[in-house]
Amino acid sequence: MDSIPDKSHLRREKIEERKGLTSGEWAQRSRAVVEKLLHTDLFQNNQTFHVTFPMNNEVDIRPLIRWIWSKGKRVVMPRTDFTEKRLVNYIVHSFDDLEPTRFHMHEPKMNNPLFTGHVDLILVPGVAYDKKCNRLGYGGGFYDRFLTEQKAFCLAPAFDFQIIERLPVESHDRPVDLVITEKRSFRLSS
């Protein structure tokens, strides 16, 4: 039987692996993921998208965000409330609406319009995924809590090396509906 890796060890390992990408590899792999995302009907058929600004060499979805804006669709981005341990969502019209915050994040300025409505699609950030669409986040539980309140389709853009055979899963962990990498995709089995 395969042993399940320790979450904190796996988190460090995958973040380091992402940081080890050259800028050219990161850009090329990111472009391939974004192209695959845009070839799904998820972006044509939905209007309101919850996204985060990429950090720590996450897949660069900035071209995808620009595409969403160019189609007149709505972009919602979270700001992390560390006191309440939750995400507060804002409508964002351009990258100028963001500011640097903790942990090298770029989040909405607090004078952006607050968003409390329904989103159609959530692009969920993460560190690692398994083939059953389980997700390993950064360890704060912000997205696990947020996703329990949502009915939106959850999609994780990732690099192929972020996929492992089996992640340790706890009762509070929330899987995503679909993981798309530059090479393959995995859908949550119903």
C-alpha positions, 0 to 999 in steps of 0.5 A: 500500500502506498504511503500518504505523504505528510502535508507540510512536507509535501507543501514545502516540496511542491512550492520549491519545485514551482520556484525552481522553474526558470522564467521561460519554463514558467511562462511557457507552461502557464501559456499552455495551461491557459490555452487549455482553460480557454478551450473549455466551454466554462469561460464562454458559458459563465459570466462571473469568475472568482480568481486570485492574482498568481503568486509564488510561481503559480500558473500565470492566469493574468492573460485569462483574467484579461480575456475575461475582462475583454469579454465584458464579464465580471472578475471577483477577487478575494482579500484575505481577512486573517483576523476572521480567517475568511476571504472578503470578495471584491469586484475588480476591473483592472490590475490597477485595483490591486495592491501588494499585501502579506505573503507577496500577495496582490489583493483588491484595494479595500475601496473596490466594490464589495461582492456578495453575490453568486459566482459562476466559476472559481479558479482555486489556487493550490500547491498540489492535487491528486487524480481524485481532485483533492487539493492541498492549499497553503495551510490556512484553510481559507479556501476550504471554508470559502468553498463550503459556502459556494455552489459554483464550479471549482476549477484548479489550474496547475502544472503537471508536476503538482499532481501526485498519486494520493493526497492526505485528506481530512474532513474539512478539505474540499476537492475541486470539480476539475484540475487542468494542467498543461498535459492532462485534466482530472474531473471529480467523480460524482 
